[in-house]
């Protein structure tokens, strides 16, 4: 994989290209629609006037498109791009690793420009099918698009919550299960047609009808995979089918183990980056479990019967439900207890009824539009009824259990225990394997911990700081929210609290009401119990002091918020255990910093300083830096932000101190763990370097701090 990594690095656009707006020519690769702000993949062929020897894939958003974007269009766009980057926090989604697994080399947005042009309006077949579906304006069109075209961009957050809680996410896309169904139907239909032709034309008797039907099946499934845009799960299934049919046509008899290794190796050769995505490992695990089920409970060859088929399906479903449980729980942090029953009903309903109807409907859209409209109307009603039943399962209190984020090794031991228990009896000592479950069963117990932790979270261009002691927490600012609905509460703060098993927040301090500090508060208030919110309009005023979990919280500023602009009315906190302390100054500028120096003097001394205003040159004056005299300075700012925070001048001023400078955009979440009332700093951790130090998830990004 080292060569793959080197190849991927070599495809990164030069930093000089990414620091300015560039004019590119390329082709849209993503399906789009008019219901949301367009976000699409673009295959770049040319930058300015220079053609690229190898086309680059980038992910782009466009707030106000000049025309209706369609897959297949050739366009010229003015882009502002950044290297692949995602927020790096405990419990959060690793967007950067996902970009890497998809082969995406940069992300950014389209700038308004007269040079944004549609060069060729060559809309793809798949896009035309999506447009035709959307013209029907059906209530369940988002689900129909997912089942028919493998396009899930129309599904809303509540839809994803429904499929995850019921364990049917694998059905809401064109995957190996759907491709296997199409292959089976195609083979039987083609075999019947070939048989009918042979019976009519005697001269065709010498043709091997079995092989002819297999070749036709290969072509049919290729068209179906193309309809799904050759998404990786579909591509994996089609490659496996291709190899199996090729082996049969060449009369090569290989063991199941060799066939599986051959398919895996061939796929990794074609799509090497996909192994860094979760989808590959979930699919691979599911195939291994199905093989295990057939090995452990072999089917007796007594001919076909409905009861026998149902028994096999039941065994497979139970095997997948039991053995995938540790894997799903590890990756997604929940267990769906109703998933086995739901899948037992949903799998045949989707694969034997909905998918065939959708396929007939999509063919009909191009031949008999009126018939297709009737078919999709029937599918819409069936889906509506099924979704109504699924929504009812969400009202069952025990349907889903949310879990702590438990280490993978603990889940691996649980998986080994389950596999051993399902093996044939090997002696009276087999029950001892249950001891492997002890780490899992005991993981949730919490012991009293007097240490306290400070986590400066990576929330882009904004601030969110978590202070934790004895499983109780307070927050200083909560990060931004955006018009699209994306917010740091959902994507950063709640996943971290969930990972630590924290279900309530004692206090939230809002330094001031700029969006980058307070935007996520409304969402957090609806999702988690917050006992108290403190702002500059009440308790967050100069002179107030609070005692919390043995820590002293002093409010050093503002004196009167009405006398200052929004930034300079920031609530400034000093939190201490008498041995260690942190200073949180919000967005104050140099003028207020000097007032703090004059008012508080040596009392400003702190071990940790969150740099004022994200490292703006209007803040962090020398007198303030010297009085605080921090050992660690953390800059919380967005990756490659437009203001170039932290400013080089600020870094130069801080470099005169013997302090360690840390940037959230560079190292991700920064965590300090202090031993209570001890002078010792127990642990300093950064997410990228200490918790997730894998090369494929951490491209080299910000060299400014490393040069100091």
C-alpha positions as CSV (number, residue, x, y, z in Angstrom):
1,X,0.0,0.0,0.0
2,X,3.0,2.3,0.3
3,X,3.1,2.7,-3.5
4,X,-0.6,3.4,-3.5
5,X,-0.1,6.1,-0.9
6,X,2.8,7.6,-2.8
7,X,0.7,7.6,-6.0
8,X,-2.2,9.3,-4.2
9,X,0.1,12.0,-2.8
10,X,1.6,12.6,-6.2
11,X,-1.9,13.4,-7.5
12,X,-2.5,16.2,-5.0
13,X,-2.8,19.6,-6.6
14,X,0.2,21.9,-5.8
15,X,-0.3,24.1,-2.7
16,X,0.3,27.2,-4.9
17,X,-2.8,26.2,-6.9
18,X,-4.9,25.7,-3.8
19,X,-4.1,29.1,-2.3
20,X,-5.9,31.0,-5.0
21,X,-8.9,30.9,-7.3
22,X,-8.3,28.7,-10.3
23,X,-10.1,28.3,-13.6
24,X,-10.7,24.6,-14.4
25,X,-12.3,22.5,-17.1
26,X,-13.9,19.2,-16.3
27,X,-16.9,16.9,-16.3
28,X,-19.6,16.5,-13.6
29,X,-19.5,12.9,-12.2
30,X,-22.3,13.2,-9.6
31,X,-26.0,13.0,-10.0
32,X,-27.6,16.3,-9.0
33,X,-31.1,17.7,-8.2
34,X,-32.7,21.1,-7.5
35,X,-33.8,20.4,-3.9
36,X,-30.5,21.2,-2.1
37,X,-27.4,23.3,-2.6
38,X,-25.5,21.4,-5.3
39,X,-22.5,19.4,-4.0
40,X,-20.9,17.3,-6.6
41,X,-17.7,15.5,-7.8
42,X,-15.9,17.1,-10.7
43,X,-13.2,15.3,-12.8
44,X,-10.7,18.1,-13.7
45,X,-9.1,17.8,-17.1
46,X,-7.5,21.2,-17.3
47,X,-6.3,24.0,-15.0
48,X,-6.3,27.4,-16.7
49,X,-4.8,26.5,-20.1
50,X,-2.7,23.6,-19.0
51,X,-4.1,20.1,-19.6
52,X,-3.5,17.5,-16.8
53,X,-1.7,14.3,-17.7
54,X,-4.0,12.6,-15.2
55,X,-7.5,13.8,-14.4
56,X,-8.1,14.8,-10.8
57,X,-11.3,14.2,-8.8
58,X,-12.4,17.1,-6.6
59,X,-15.6,17.6,-4.4
60,X,-17.2,21.0,-5.0
61,X,-20.2,23.0,-3.7
62,X,-22.0,25.8,-5.6
63,X,-24.4,28.0,-3.6
64,X,-26.0,29.7,-6.6
65,X,-25.5,27.8,-9.8
66,X,-25.8,29.8,-13.1
67,X,-27.5,26.8,-14.7
68,X,-29.1,23.5,-13.7
69,X,-26.2,21.1,-13.1
70,X,-26.4,17.6,-14.5
71,X,-24.2,14.6,-14.5
72,X,-22.2,14.3,-17.7
73,X,-22.0,18.1,-18.4
74,X,-18.7,19.5,-19.4
75,X,-18.1,22.8,-17.6
76,X,-15.6,25.6,-17.0
77,X,-15.6,26.8,-13.4
78,X,-13.7,29.2,-11.2
79,X,-12.9,27.2,-8.1
80,X,-11.3,27.8,-4.7
81,X,-10.0,24.5,-3.5
82,X,-8.3,23.1,-0.4
83,X,-6.4,19.8,0.2
84,X,-8.5,16.9,1.6
85,X,-9.3,17.8,5.2
86,X,-11.9,16.8,7.8
87,X,-12.5,17.6,11.4
88,X,-10.5,15.3,13.7
89,X,-12.3,14.7,17.0
90,X,-13.0,11.8,19.3
91,X,-16.1,10.0,18.3
92,X,-16.6,12.0,15.1
93,X,-16.8,10.9,11.4
94,X,-13.4,10.9,9.7
95,X,-14.3,12.8,6.6
96,X,-10.7,13.1,5.5
97,X,-10.3,9.3,5.4
98,X,-13.5,9.0,3.5
99,X,-12.3,11.5,0.9
100,X,-9.1,9.5,0.6
101,X,-11.0,6.2,0.1
102,X,-13.1,7.8,-2.6
103,X,-10.0,9.1,-4.4
104,X,-10.9,12.8,-4.0
105,X,-7.9,15.0,-4.0
106,X,-9.3,18.3,-3.0
107,X,-12.6,20.0,-1.9
108,X,-13.9,23.5,-2.2
109,X,-16.5,25.8,-3.8
110,X,-17.4,27.6,-7.0
111,X,-16.7,31.4,-7.0
112,X,-19.0,33.8,-8.8
113,X,-17.4,34.6,-12.1
114,X,-18.3,35.4,-15.7
115,X,-16.0,32.6,-16.6
116,X,-18.3,29.9,-15.2
117,X,-19.5,28.3,-18.4
118,X,-21.4,25.3,-19.6
119,X,-19.2,23.9,-22.4
120,X,-21.3,20.9,-23.3
121,X,-24.7,19.9,-22.1
122,X,-24.2,16.2,-22.5
123,X,-26.4,14.8,-19.8
124,X,-25.7,11.2,-18.7
125,X,-28.3,8.4,-19.1
126,X,-28.4,7.9,-15.3
127,X,-29.1,11.6,-14.8
128,X,-32.0,11.5,-17.3
129,X,-33.5,8.6,-15.5
130,X,-33.3,10.6,-12.2
131,X,-34.9,13.6,-13.8
132,X,-37.7,11.5,-15.2
133,X,-38.4,10.0,-11.8
134,X,-38.5,13.4,-10.1
135,X,-41.0,14.7,-12.7
136,X,-43.4,12.1,-11.4
137,X,-43.4,14.0,-8.1
138,X,-44.1,11.0,-5.9
139,X,-44.2,11.3,-2.1
140,X,-41.6,8.6,-1.7
141,X,-39.4,9.7,-4.6
142,X,-36.2,9.8,-2.4
143,X,-36.6,6.1,-1.6
144,X,-37.5,5.1,-5.1
145,X,-34.4,6.9,-6.5
146,X,-32.2,5.0,-3.9
147,X,-33.7,1.6,-4.9
148,X,-33.8,2.2,-8.6
149,X,-30.6,4.2,-9.3
150,X,-28.6,3.8,-6.1
151,X,-28.9,7.6,-5.5
152,X,-29.3,8.5,-1.9
153,X,-28.8,12.2,-2.1
154,X,-32.5,12.9,-1.6
155,X,-32.8,11.1,1.7
156,X,-33.1,13.4,4.7
157,X,-31.5,13.0,8.2
158,X,-34.7,11.4,9.6
159,X,-34.7,8.9,6.8
160,X,-31.2,7.8,7.7
161,X,-32.1,7.6,11.3
162,X,-34.9,5.3,10.4
163,X,-32.9,2.9,8.3
164,X,-30.0,2.8,10.8
165,X,-32.3,2.1,13.8
166,X,-34.0,-0.7,11.9
167,X,-30.8,-2.1,10.4
168,X,-31.9,-2.0,6.7
169,X,-29.3,0.6,5.4
170,X,-27.9,-2.2,3.2
171,X,-31.2,-2.4,1.3
172,X,-31.5,1.3,0.5
173,X,-28.9,1.2,-2.3
174,X,-28.0,-1.0,-5.2
175,X,-25.7,-3.5,-3.6
176,X,-24.5,-7.1,-4.0
177,X,-27.9,-8.3,-2.8
178,X,-29.8,-6.5,-5.6
179,X,-27.2,-7.5,-8.2
180,X,-27.5,-11.2,-7.2
181,X,-31.3,-10.9,-7.6
182,X,-30.9,-9.4,-11.1
183,X,-28.4,-12.0,-12.0
184,X,-30.7,-14.8,-11.0
185,X,-33.7,-13.4,-12.8
186,X,-31.7,-12.6,-15.9
187,X,-30.2,-16.1,-16.0
188,X,-33.5,-17.9,-15.7
189,X,-35.2,-15.7,-18.2
190,X,-32.3,-16.0,-20.7
191,X,-32.1,-19.8,-20.2
192,X,-35.8,-20.1,-20.9
193,X,-35.6,-18.0,-24.0
194,X,-32.6,-19.9,-25.3
195,X,-34.4,-23.2,-24.6
196,X,-37.4,-21.9,-26.6
197,X,-35.2,-20.9,-29.5
198,X,-33.4,-24.3,-29.6
199,X,-36.7,-26.2,-29.5
200,X,-37.8,-24.1,-32.6
201,X,-34.6,-24.1,-34.5
202,X,-32.9,-27.6,-34.6
203,X,-29.6,-26.2,-36.0
204,X,-29.0,-24.4,-32.7
205,X,-28.8,-27.6,-30.7
206,X,-25.0,-27.6,-30.7
207,X,-24.8,-24.3,-28.8
208,X,-24.2,-24.5,-25.0
209,X,-27.3,-22.7,-23.8
210,X,-26.0,-22.6,-20.2
211,X,-22.9,-20.6,-21.2
212,X,-24.9,-18.4,-23.5
213,X,-27.3,-17.6,-20.6
214,X,-24.4,-16.8,-18.4
215,X,-22.9,-14.4,-20.9
216,X,-26.2,-12.7,-21.3
217,X,-26.5,-12.5,-17.5
218,X,-23.1,-10.8,-17.4
219,X,-24.2,-8.2,-19.8
220,X,-27.5,-7.6,-18.0
221,X,-25.9,-7.2,-14.7
222,X,-23.3,-4.8,-16.2
223,X,-26.1,-2.6,-17.4
224,X,-27.7,-2.7,-13.9
225,X,-24.4,-1.8,-12.3
226,X,-24.0,1.1,-14.7
227,X,-27.5,2.2,-13.7
228,X,-26.1,2.4,-10.2
229,X,-23.2,4.5,-11.3
230,X,-20.8,1.6,-10.5
231,X,-20.9,2.4,-6.9
232,X,-18.2,0.5,-5.0
233,X,-20.6,-2.1,-3.4
234,X,-22.1,-2.8,-6.9
235,X,-18.7,-2.9,-8.6
236,X,-17.5,-5.4,-6.0
237,X,-20.5,-7.7,-6.6
238,X,-20.2,-7.4,-10.4
239,X,-16.4,-8.2,-10.4
240,X,-17.1,-11.2,-8.2
241,X,-19.8,-12.3,-10.7
242,X,-17.4,-11.7,-13.6
243,X,-14.7,-13.9,-12.1
244,X,-17.1,-16.7,-11.2
245,X,-18.6,-16.8,-14.7
246,X,-15.1,-16.6,-16.2
247,X,-13.9,-19.5,-14.1
248,X,-16.9,-21.6,-15.1
249,X,-16.6,-20.8,-18.8
250,X,-12.9,-21.7,-18.7
251,X,-13.7,-24.9,-16.8
252,X,-11.4,-23.9,-13.9
253,X,-12.4,-25.6,-10.6
254,X,-11.0,-23.7,-7.7
255,X,-11.8,-24.0,-4.0
256,X,-14.1,-21.5,-2.4
257,X,-11.2,-20.1,-0.4
258,X,-9.2,-19.5,-3.6
259,X,-12.1,-17.9,-5.4
260,X,-12.7,-15.5,-2.5
261,X,-9.0,-14.6,-2.4
262,X,-8.9,-14.1,-6.1
263,X,-12.0,-11.8,-6.0
264,X,-10.6,-9.8,-3.1
265,X,-7.2,-9.4,-4.8
266,X,-8.7,-8.4,-8.1
267,X,-10.9,-5.8,-6.5
268,X,-8.0,-4.4,-4.4
269,X,-6.0,-4.2,-7.6
270,X,-8.7,-2.2,-9.4
271,X,-9.8,-0.1,-6.4
272,X,-6.9,0.0,-3.9
273,X,-8.1,3.1,-2.0
274,X,-11.5,1.5,-1.2
275,X,-10.0,-0.6,1.5
276,X,-9.7,2.6,3.6
277,X,-13.5,2.9,3.5
278,X,-15.9,1.1,5.9
279,X,-18.1,-0.3,3.1
280,X,-15.4,-2.7,1.9
281,X,-14.9,-4.3,5.3
282,X,-18.6,-4.5,6.0
283,X,-19.2,-6.3,2.7
284,X,-16.2,-8.6,3.1
285,X,-17.3,-9.5,6.7
286,X,-20.9,-10.3,5.5
287,X,-19.6,-12.6,2.7
288,X,-17.4,-14.5,5.2
289,X,-20.3,-14.8,7.6
290,X,-22.5,-16.3,4.9
291,X,-19.8,-18.8,4.0
292,X,-19.4,-19.7,7.7
293,X,-23.2,-20.3,8.0
294,X,-23.2,-22.6,4.9
295,X,-20.2,-24.5,6.3
296,X,-21.6,-24.8,9.8
297,X,-25.2,-25.8,8.8
298,X,-24.9,-27.3,5.3
299,X,-28.0,-27.6,3.2
300,X,-29.3,-31.1,2.5
301,X,-29.7,-31.7,-1.3
302,X,-33.3,-33.0,-1.3
303,X,-34.4,-30.8,-4.2
304,X,-36.0,-27.4,-4.1
305,X,-38.8,-26.6,-1.6
306,X,-40.2,-23.4,-0.3
307,X,-39.6,-24.6,3.3
308,X,-36.0,-25.3,2.5
309,X,-35.5,-21.9,1.0
310,X,-37.1,-20.2,3.9
311,X,-34.9,-22.2,6.3
312,X,-31.7,-21.2,4.4
313,X,-32.8,-17.5,4.4
314,X,-33.6,-17.7,8.1
315,X,-30.2,-19.2,8.9
316,X,-28.3,-16.6,6.9
317,X,-30.3,-13.7,8.5
318,X,-29.7,-15.0,12.0
319,X,-26.0,-15.6,11.3
320,X,-25.6,-12.1,9.9
321,X,-27.5,-10.5,12.8
322,X,-25.5,-12.3,15.5
323,X,-22.0,-12.1,14.0
324,X,-22.3,-8.6,12.5
325,X,-23.5,-7.3,15.8
326,X,-20.0,-6.6,17.3
327,X,-18.8,-5.1,14.1
328,X,-21.8,-2.8,13.7
329,X,-21.8,-1.9,17.4
330,X,-18.0,-1.0,17.1
331,X,-18.4,1.2,14.1
332,X,-21.8,2.8,14.7
333,X,-22.2,2.8,18.4
334,X,-25.6,1.2,18.7
335,X,-27.4,-2.2,18.6
336,X,-30.7,-2.6,16.8
337,X,-32.5,-5.4,18.6
338,X,-35.3,-5.4,16.1
339,X,-33.0,-5.6,13.0
340,X,-33.2,-9.4,12.6
341,X,-37.0,-9.4,12.5
342,X,-37.2,-6.3,10.3
343,X,-34.7,-7.8,7.8
344,X,-36.4,-11.1,7.8
345,X,-39.5,-9.3,6.3
346,X,-37.8,-6.4,4.5
347,X,-35.2,-8.4,2.5
348,X,-37.8,-10.5,0.5
349,X,-40.1,-7.5,0.3
350,X,-37.4,-5.2,-1.2
351,X,-35.6,-7.8,-3.4
352,X,-38.6,-9.8,-4.7
353,X,-41.2,-7.1,-5.0
354,X,-39.9,-3.5,-4.9
355,X,-36.6,-3.9,-6.9
356,X,-38.2,-5.9,-9.8
357,X,-41.0,-3.3,-10.0
358,X,-38.5,-0.5,-10.0
359,X,-36.5,-2.2,-12.8
360,X,-39.6,-2.7,-14.9
361,X,-40.6,0.9,-14.2
362,X,-37.2,2.4,-15.2
363,X,-37.3,0.5,-18.5
364,X,-40.9,1.7,-19.0
365,X,-39.9,5.3,-18.5
366,X,-38.0,5.1,-21.8
367,X,-40.6,3.0,-23.7
368,X,-44.0,3.3,-22.2
369,X,-44.1,6.4,-19.9
370,X,-47.7,6.0,-18.9
371,X,-47.2,2.3,-17.8
372,X,-44.1,3.3,-15.9
373,X,-46.1,6.0,-14.1
374,X,-48.6,3.4,-12.9
375,X,-45.8,1.1,-11.8
376,X,-44.0,3.7,-9.8
377,X,-47.3,4.9,-8.3
378,X,-47.8,1.3,-7.0
379,X,-44.2,1.2,-5.7
380,X,-44.8,4.6,-4.0
381,X,-47.9,3.2,-2.2
382,X,-46.1,0.0,-1.1
383,X,-43.1,2.0,0.2
384,X,-45.4,4.4,2.0
385,X,-47.1,1.6,3.9
386,X,-43.7,-0.1,4.6
387,X,-42.2,3.1,6.0
388,X,-45.3,3.7,8.1
389,X,-44.7,0.3,9.7
390,X,-41.0,0.9,10.1
391,X,-41.6,4.3,11.8
392,X,-43.8,2.4,14.3
393,X,-40.9,0.4,15.4
394,X,-39.1,3.5,16.5
395,X,-41.7,3.9,19.3
396,X,-40.5,0.6,20.9
397,X,-38.4,1.6,23.9
398,X,-36.0,-1.3,23.6
399,X,-35.7,-1.3,19.8
400,X,-32.2,0.4,19.8
401,X,-29.5,0.6,22.5
402,X,-27.0,3.4,22.2
403,X,-23.5,2.4,23.3
404,X,-20.3,4.0,24.6
405,X,-17.5,4.1,22.1
406,X,-15.8,0.8,23.1
407,X,-12.3,-0.1,21.8
408,X,-12.2,-2.4,18.8
409,X,-10.2,-5.0,20.7
410,X,-13.0,-5.5,23.2
411,X,-15.5,-6.0,20.3
412,X,-13.0,-8.4,18.6
413,X,-12.9,-10.6,21.7
414,X,-16.7,-10.6,21.8
415,X,-16.8,-11.7,18.1
416,X,-14.3,-14.5,18.8
417,X,-16.5,-15.7,21.6
418,X,-19.6,-15.7,19.4
419,X,-17.8,-17.6,16.7
420,X,-16.5,-20.3,19.1
421,X,-19.9,-20.7,20.6
422,X,-21.4,-21.3,17.2
423,X,-18.7,-23.9,16.3
424,X,-19.5,-27.6,16.7
425,X,-19.0,-28.9,20.3
426,X,-15.3,-29.4,21.1
427,X,-15.5,-30.4,24.7
428,X,-16.8,-29.5,28.1
429,X,-14.5,-26.4,28.3
430,X,-16.2,-24.6,25.5
431,X,-18.3,-22.4,27.9
432,X,-15.1,-20.9,29.2
433,X,-15.0,-18.8,26.1
434,X,-17.7,-16.6,27.7
435,X,-14.8,-15.1,29.7
436,X,-13.9,-13.2,26.5
437,X,-17.1,-11.3,27.0
438,X,-16.1,-9.9,30.4
439,X,-14.2,-6.9,29.0
440,X,-17.4,-5.9,27.1
441,X,-19.7,-6.5,30.1
442,X,-17.5,-4.5,32.5
443,X,-16.7,-1.6,30.2
444,X,-19.6,0.6,31.2
445,X,-18.7,0.8,34.9
446,X,-17.5,4.3,35.8
447,X,-15.1,4.8,38.7
448,X,-14.6,8.1,40.4
449,X,-11.8,10.1,38.7
450,X,-10.4,13.3,40.3
451,X,-8.3,14.1,37.2
452,X,-9.8,16.8,35.0
453,X,-9.6,17.2,31.3
454,X,-9.6,20.1,28.9
455,X,-10.5,19.3,25.2
456,X,-10.1,22.1,22.6
457,X,-12.2,20.7,19.8
458,X,-11.7,21.1,16.1
459,X,-14.8,22.9,14.9
460,X,-13.4,24.7,11.9
461,X,-13.4,28.5,12.1
462,X,-14.9,28.7,15.6
463,X,-14.5,27.7,19.2
464,X,-15.7,24.8,21.4
465,X,-13.9,23.8,24.6
466,X,-15.0,20.9,26.8
467,X,-14.0,20.7,30.5
468,X,-14.6,17.4,32.2
469,X,-14.3,16.2,35.7
470,X,-15.7,13.0,37.3
471,X,-17.9,12.4,34.2
472,X,-19.5,15.9,34.5
473,X,-18.9,18.5,31.8
474,X,-19.1,22.2,31.0
475,X,-18.7,23.8,27.6
476,X,-17.1,27.1,26.6
477,X,-18.7,28.0,23.3
478,X,-20.3,25.4,20.9
479,X,-19.0,26.2,17.4
480,X,-20.8,27.3,14.3
481,X,-24.0,26.2,12.5
482,X,-24.7,26.7,8.8
483,X,-27.8,27.4,6.6
484,X,-27.5,23.9,5.2
485,X,-28.2,22.5,8.6
486,X,-24.7,21.2,9.2
487,X,-23.5,22.2,12.7
488,X,-20.8,21.4,15.2
489,X,-23.2,20.2,17.8
490,X,-24.3,17.2,15.6
491,X,-20.9,16.5,14.0
492,X,-18.5,17.2,16.9
493,X,-19.9,17.8,20.4
494,X,-22.6,15.2,20.6
495,X,-20.5,12.3,19.1
496,X,-17.7,13.1,21.7
497,X,-20.2,13.2,24.6
498,X,-21.7,9.9,23.4
499,X,-18.3,8.4,23.1
500,X,-17.7,9.1,26.8
501,X,-21.1,8.1,28.0
502,X,-22.1,11.6,29.0
503,X,-25.8,12.4,28.8
504,X,-26.0,15.9,30.2
505,X,-24.1,19.2,30.4
506,X,-23.8,21.1,33.7
507,X,-23.1,24.5,32.2
508,X,-22.6,26.1,28.8
509,X,-20.7,29.4,28.7
510,X,-21.3,31.5,25.5
511,X,-18.5,34.0,25.1
512,X,-20.5,36.1,22.7
513,X,-23.2,35.6,20.1
514,X,-21.2,35.4,16.9
515,X,-22.2,32.3,14.9
516,X,-18.7,30.7,15.1
517,X,-19.1,30.6,18.9
518,X,-22.8,30.1,19.5
519,X,-24.4,28.8,16.3
520,X,-24.8,25.2,17.5
521,X,-26.5,26.1,20.8
522,X,-30.2,25.8,19.6
523,X,-29.5,22.3,18.2
524,X,-27.7,21.2,21.4
525,X,-30.6,22.4,23.6
526,X,-32.9,20.0,21.7
527,X,-30.6,17.0,21.8
528,X,-29.1,16.9,25.3
529,X,-30.0,18.1,28.8
530,X,-28.2,21.4,29.5
531,X,-28.7,22.5,33.1
532,X,-27.6,26.1,32.7
533,X,-26.6,28.5,29.9
534,X,-24.4,31.5,31.0
535,X,-24.0,34.5,28.8
536,X,-22.8,38.1,29.2
537,X,-26.4,39.2,29.8
538,X,-26.4,37.3,33.2
539,X,-23.7,35.5,35.1
540,X,-20.8,36.0,32.6
541,X,-19.8,39.3,34.0
542,X,-16.6,40.6,35.6
543,X,-16.3,39.7,39.3
544,X,-18.5,36.6,39.3
545,X,-16.9,33.4,40.6
546,X,-18.2,29.8,40.5
547,X,-17.1,26.6,42.2
548,X,-17.6,23.5,40.1
549,X,-16.4,19.9,40.9
550,X,-13.5,21.4,43.0
551,X,-12.5,23.8,40.3
552,X,-12.6,27.6,40.5
553,X,-14.1,29.5,37.6
554,X,-13.5,33.2,37.5
555,X,-15.1,35.6,35.1
556,X,-12.4,38.2,34.2
557,X,-14.4,40.1,31.6
558,X,-16.6,42.0,30.5
559,X,-17.2,44.8,32.9
560,X,-20.2,46.1,30.9
561,X,-21.1,44.4,27.6
562,X,-22.9,47.5,26.4
563,X,-19.7,49.5,26.4
564,X,-17.9,47.3,23.9
565,X,-18.4,45.7,20.5
566,X,-19.5,42.1,20.2
567,X,-15.9,40.7,20.2
568,X,-14.7,42.8,23.0
569,X,-17.7,41.9,25.2
570,X,-16.5,38.2,25.1
571,X,-16.8,36.3,28.4
572,X,-13.3,35.7,29.5
573,X,-12.9,32.7,31.8
574,X,-10.0,31.6,34.1
575,X,-10.5,28.0,35.3
576,X,-8.1,26.6,37.9
577,X,-7.6,23.7,40.5
578,X,-5.0,25.8,42.3
579,X,-2.2,24.0,40.5
580,X,-3.2,24.2,36.9
581,X,-5.2,26.7,34.9
582,X,-6.6,27.7,31.5
583,X,-7.5,31.1,30.2
584,X,-10.3,31.3,27.7
585,X,-10.5,34.9,26.2
586,X,-13.0,34.5,23.4
587,X,-12.5,37.1,20.6
588,X,-11.2,40.0,22.5
589,X,-8.6,42.3,20.8
590,X,-5.4,44.0,21.9
591,X,-7.2,46.9,23.6
592,X,-9.2,44.6,25.9
593,X,-6.1,42.4,26.5
594,X,-4.3,45.5,27.8
595,X,-7.2,46.3,30.1
596,X,-7.0,42.7,31.5
597,X,-3.3,43.1,32.1
598,X,-3.9,46.4,33.9
599,X,-6.7,45.0,36.0
600,X,-5.5,41.4,36.8
601,X,-1.7,41.6,36.3
602,X,0.0,38.4,37.4
603,X,-3.3,36.7,38.1
604,X,-3.6,36.1,34.4
605,X,-0.8,33.4,34.6
606,X,-2.1,30.2,33.1
607,X,-0.7,26.9,32.0
608,X,-2.9,26.9,28.9
609,X,-4.0,29.8,26.7
610,X,-6.7,29.6,24.0
611,X,-5.4,32.3,21.6
612,X,-7.6,35.3,21.4
613,X,-9.8,35.7,18.3
614,X,-8.4,32.5,16.6
615,X,-4.9,34.1,16.1
616,X,-6.0,37.4,14.6
617,X,-3.2,40.1,14.4
618,X,-5.5,42.5,16.2
619,X,-5.2,40.3,19.3
620,X,-2.4,38.6,21.3
621,X,-0.4,41.7,22.1
622,X,3.0,41.2,23.6
623,X,2.1,42.5,27.1
624,X,-0.8,40.0,27.3
625,X,1.3,37.1,26.1
626,X,4.0,37.8,28.7
627,X,1.6,38.1,31.6
628,X,-0.2,34.9,30.8
629,X,3.1,33.1,30.2
630,X,1.4,30.0,29.1
631,X,3.2,26.7,28.6
632,X,0.7,25.7,25.9
633,X,-1.0,28.0,23.4
634,X,-3.9,26.5,21.3
635,X,-5.2,28.2,18.1
636,X,-8.8,27.2,17.2
637,X,-9.3,28.1,13.6
638,X,-10.5,26.8,10.2
639,X,-8.2,24.9,7.9
640,X,-6.7,27.3,5.3
641,X,-9.1,30.0,6.4
642,X,-9.5,33.2,4.3
643,X,-8.0,35.4,7.1
644,X,-4.8,33.3,7.3
645,X,-5.3,32.7,11.0
646,X,-3.2,32.3,13.0
647,X,-1.4,35.3,11.5
648,X,2.4,35.0,11.0
649,X,2.9,38.1,13.1
650,X,1.0,36.4,16.0
651,X,3.1,33.3,15.7
652,X,6.3,35.3,15.8
653,X,5.2,37.1,19.0
654,X,4.4,33.7,20.7
655,X,7.6,32.2,19.5
656,X,9.5,34.4,21.9
657,X,7.9,32.3,24.7
658,X,9.1,28.9,25.6
659,X,5.6,27.6,24.9
660,X,4.3,24.7,22.7
661,X,2.0,26.1,20.0
662,X,-0.8,23.9,18.7
663,X,-3.4,24.5,16.0
664,X,-6.6,22.5,15.8
665,X,-6.6,22.7,12.0
666,X,-3.2,20.9,12.1
667,X,-3.5,18.4,14.9
668,X,-7.2,18.2,15.5
669,X,-8.7,17.9,19.0
670,X,-6.2,18.9,21.7
671,X,-6.6,17.2,25.1
672,X,-5.0,18.1,28.4
673,X,-5.4,15.8,31.3
674,X,-4.4,17.1,34.7
675,X,-3.9,15.2,38.0
676,X,-6.1,17.0,40.5
677,X,-4.1,19.3,42.8
678,X,-0.8,18.0,41.5
679,X,1.7,20.0,39.5
680,X,2.0,17.2,37.0
681,X,0.4,17.3,33.6
682,X,-0.6,13.7,33.2
683,X,-1.3,13.6,29.4
684,X,-1.2,15.9,26.4
685,X,-2.8,14.3,23.4
686,X,-3.6,15.5,19.9
687,X,-6.1,13.5,17.9
688,X,-4.2,13.3,14.6
689,X,-0.8,12.4,16.2
690,X,-1.8,10.3,19.2
691,X,-5.3,8.9,18.7
692,X,-5.5,8.4,15.0
693,X,-2.0,8.6,13.6
694,X,-2.6,6.8,10.3
695,X,-1.0,8.3,7.2
696,X,-4.1,7.9,5.0
697,X,-6.2,10.0,7.4
698,X,-3.6,12.7,8.0
699,X,-2.3,14.4,4.9
700,X,0.5,16.9,5.6
701,X,-1.4,20.2,5.9
702,X,-0.3,23.2,7.9
703,X,3.5,23.8,8.1
704,X,3.3,27.2,9.7
705,X,3.4,26.0,13.3
706,X,5.9,23.2,12.6
707,X,8.5,25.8,11.4
708,X,8.6,27.5,14.8
